[in-house]
Amino acid sequence: MQQTSPVPPLSSPQPSASTPPAPPKVLQELLARADVQINGNRPWDIQAHDKHVYERVFSSWSLGLGESYMDGEWDCEQLDELFTRLLRADVGSAAIGLSRVKLIAEHLRHKLFNLQSKNRAFEVGEQHYDAGNDVFEAMLDSRMIYSCAYWEHAQTLEDAQFAKLDMICRKLQLKPGESLLDIGCGWGGLAKFAAERYGVKVTGVTVSKEQLALARKRVEGLPVELLLQDYRDLQGRFDKVVSVGMFEHVGPKNYDTYFGHVKRLMAPEGVFLLHTIGIASTSQSTDPWIDRYVFPNGKLPSAREIAAAVEGSYIIEDWHNFGRDYDRTLMAWWENFERAWPRLQDRYSQRFYRMWKYYLMCCAGFFRSREGQLWQIVLTNPGRGEMYRSLRPAPAA
């Protein structure tokens, strides 16, 4: 996602001079499973502007649908609801026959190759997290926390992210003077929070140069060291370990390496909190549009995959699911991004705007449909002497 030269203010794509032909019957029947129509009059219906949208959907389903939206070939008033309906009806599975060869190829790509190998580790940082700090500063809360907020008793994004950070620190049982390793530290929001409020010394790593540069400024004067480094190169021993929104980039072929390395880095009496997006059922591939335009080489884990990877090495002390909160978080990010667009549009193209909107809306639908989960998992060493007691925030007064 490269920055571009200035472009005119955003305007909605206009339908082509000639009315697009009626959609193929098989496509209408497929979408009818989700109560979605092409050129219907409901907010979640697809408004087609160009006949090529049908060809692109037939050729590569998810990838074609996303790319044709980016190119202005179709629109939808309520994208988030469209995706919620498509996912709840499992239209993607029904569409496999439309692009079977490409789907099989995608499955084999994940099966045969280690897409999260060490030499690929920095690709996601370069493509997504280095897209532009100004985009993320405009979209996120003041601490720039780019992961699911906790909305149990919060009404604003700022308060929900504060609640999430504080819950993480309390689940880790942080004590003044302890050392904390933050794997995937982002813009340093959690590191800064833990150092200031819980008195710990933090080491954080990221694979994004843009994140690192801004994060280091934000933690100046605190006992925080931030590094541009792959998790596999980490050395040392830490009292507590946390990883928020990074495990999605590890990949099944590397789960044993990841958990094994964390175990070596963590003190015997330590606590490890893993905060990750998950999927309801194990899948051997990832969405091709997300893979190409948002998170290259990513792979969402299932509960079965995580449980199998930690069995025998860790005790699962707590498994907290609040995936519905990610829907609300994504919609809050979208509101912030949309509000900020007038001051961003001179630096980013209309295609970038449509890509970013598609990304946030399809992810909101992913969690709203319950296909997507958000887990905080607390892990300890089997030989840990101190009993761990699971924590949830107290009810609001």
Secondary structure as GFF3:
##gff-version 3
##sequence-region A 1 397
A	DSSP	alpha_helix	25	32	.	.	.	ID=ss1
A	DSSP	beta_strand	47	48	.	.	.	ID=ss2
A	DSSP	alpha_helix	52	70	.	.	.	ID=ss3
A	DSSP	beta_strand	74	75	.	.	.	ID=ss4
A	DSSP	alpha_helix	79	88	.	.	.	ID=ss5
A	DSSP	alpha_helix	91	94	.	.	.	ID=ss6
A	DSSP	three_ten_helix	96	99	.	.	.	ID=ss7
A	DSSP	alpha_helix	100	112	.	.	.	ID=ss8
A	DSSP	three_ten_helix	118	120	.	.	.	ID=ss9
A	DSSP	alpha_helix	123	124	.	.	.	ID=ss10
A	DSSP	pi_helix	125	129	.	.	.	ID=ss11
A	DSSP	alpha_helix	133	139	.	.	.	ID=ss12
A	DSSP	alpha_helix	157	171	.	.	.	ID=ss13
A	DSSP	beta_strand	179	183	.	.	.	ID=ss14
A	DSSP	alpha_helix	189	198	.	.	.	ID=ss15
A	DSSP	beta_strand	201	206	.	.	.	ID=ss16
A	DSSP	alpha_helix	209	218	.	.	.	ID=ss17
A	DSSP	beta_strand	224	228	.	.	.	ID=ss18
A	DSSP	three_ten_helix	231	233	.	.	.	ID=ss19
A	DSSP	beta_strand	238	244	.	.	.	ID=ss20
A	DSSP	three_ten_helix	247	249	.	.	.	ID=ss21
A	DSSP	three_ten_helix	252	254	.	.	.	ID=ss22
A	DSSP	alpha_helix	255	265	.	.	.	ID=ss23
A	DSSP	beta_strand	266	279	.	.	.	ID=ss24
A	DSSP	alpha_helix	288	293	.	.	.	ID=ss25
A	DSSP	alpha_helix	303	310	.	.	.	ID=ss26
A	DSSP	beta_strand	315	321	.	.	.	ID=ss27
A	DSSP	alpha_helix	324	344	.	.	.	ID=ss28
A	DSSP	alpha_helix	350	368	.	.	.	ID=ss29
A	DSSP	beta_strand	372	380	.	.	.	ID=ss30
###
